[in-house]
Amino acid sequence: MNAAPVILIVEDDEGHAILVRENLELAGLNNRIEHFSDGQAVLDFLFREGRGVVREHEQMYIVLLDIRMPKVDGIEVLRRIKTDHELRKLPVIMLTTTDDMREVKRCHELGCSVYIQKPVDYDRFAEAIRRLGQFLTLLLVPPVNGARS
Amino acid sequence: MTPLTELTKEQLIARVEALEQSLARHDQDSSERKRLDNQLLATNAELRDIKASLDEHSIVAITDANGRITYVNDKFCSISRYSREELLGQDHRIINSGHHPKEFFRDLWQSLRSGKVWHGEIRNRAKGGSLYWVDTTLFPRLNAAGEPEQFIAIRTDITQRKNDESNLRRFATDLSERNKELETILYTVSHDLRSPLVNVQGFSKQLSRACERIQVAMTSAAEGCVPVADLKTPVETSIPQALRFIHAGVSRMEMLLAGLLRYSRLGRVTLTIKPLDMDLMLAEIVAAMTFQIREAKAEVQVEPLPGCLGDPGQTNQIFANLLDNALKYRAPDRRLSVRVSARVEGAQVVYAVADNGLGIAPNHQAKAFEIFHRLNPQDSNGEGLGLTIAQRIVERQGGKIWVESQEAVGSTFFVSLPTCTSTPLPRP
């Protein structure tokens, strides 16, 4: 078991993923970071389905989740996580381009931990992600165990 | 009666007085009758005028207890285009349009037979087939036993109002469609257009940081020497990566803007709905795609197709897009086979474009028609607009589009459009 939670970046835009990762690292975050490029990929990882890498037993994870993605969107990923007996313990941080209040409301109703908009202006974007990185270092996160509900 | 000779004087006087009174009463009676006669004449005149004004305003008919027409006014004849002779003795089925269900008339008769007034709106058919709407009041005249012996029908022509109402409904539908379109555009602008902007801004920053590093390396390098080691990362990694993301972001934004314009212009295209020869249309589409079909080594089989009502150009676009998708999302490990078939279901023809391609997993199917949604963006080119546009076109033509698919087995896209014999959906 690892002491620091693994950060799962679920983001279909490769450029965004690079920029988020860079700025998290600039904030001094040295957690392991995994990148998934669509909703289905992270569901396969968390629910241990499909042929790829799957999550580890008793590991702590934090999900950074984009909304608009191919195959399965972030809202559906959030819904699946929050309705699973075991996985609902996962902190899920919505990190997305839209500030549409209906989306914000929906994500909170479904049980997201935090909703953050990616600012378009890069200085503000970098600042937001850096602060998010500092915030993540403060979080106490429960491990999720291996057995699926 | 006692003979007069036997009466006393008092009795005689009383008898004479009685006679005089009765005479006076008789005079009074005859003036009363005259008064009544005059009253009757006045009432008659009044009734005649009321009837005349009713005839000026309304469509009037009277039937007997069995519903046989015994009276029609001129307005009835003129709106129904039947002569009085054609109408008298008939029942109202002569103007039945078939628009209302049987229950409608059953309820109407039930209420009339129980002596109640009926009020409602009826669509009738005139001689020659034209249709008209009347606001109708049916009044049963009851006999002494309380049973209807006549029905009086008073109607007002409301055809224009009904047309206005249906126009209004169509405008409302159209407006809500436009609103949906605006919502989609708003959603896209707030989600999809912002994403590439983040990259353009972010990687521009990376570009300027790389320039700063080159600057530093140049100023600190000895005269005439190229500081290869310091330049390696910015020149070989940072700058190309930044340029790649900036270019990709700009092209994506360009593509999104072009797509949004294409999508929003769709709503303004006037449709020309007419009967379509679908055999001919599919043959033309397949002929136009011969090159791609041959390149994909695909087999395309088109069964005989019934015609439908639609806009030629737009309908062509739907099927061309479905065939193009079948070619694009073919499975690499088997020869692509596409089959186009159709069946008639009530007033709709349901066309099916079936392939044995990659297929779509059940939980990904709902998003297939979403604007700018792409299942595997890295595997093929496309803007994620084809099915969104196809759906829009089909719905504007009064049809539906949907998919049934199994991953790794294939997809069947269904398009339903009105049959040639159905009433075309009027569009403003």
Interface residues (C-beta under 8 A of the other chain):
Chain A: D12 D13 E14 G15 H16 I18 L19 S37 Q40 I67 R68 P70 K71 V72 D73 E76 T96 T97 T98 D99 D100 K118 V120 D121 Y122 D123 F125 A126
Chain B: Y187 S190 H191 D192 R194 S195 L197 V198 N199 Q201 G202 F203 S204 K205 Q241 F245 A248 G249 A361 N363 H364 K367 H373 R374 L375 N376 P377 Q378
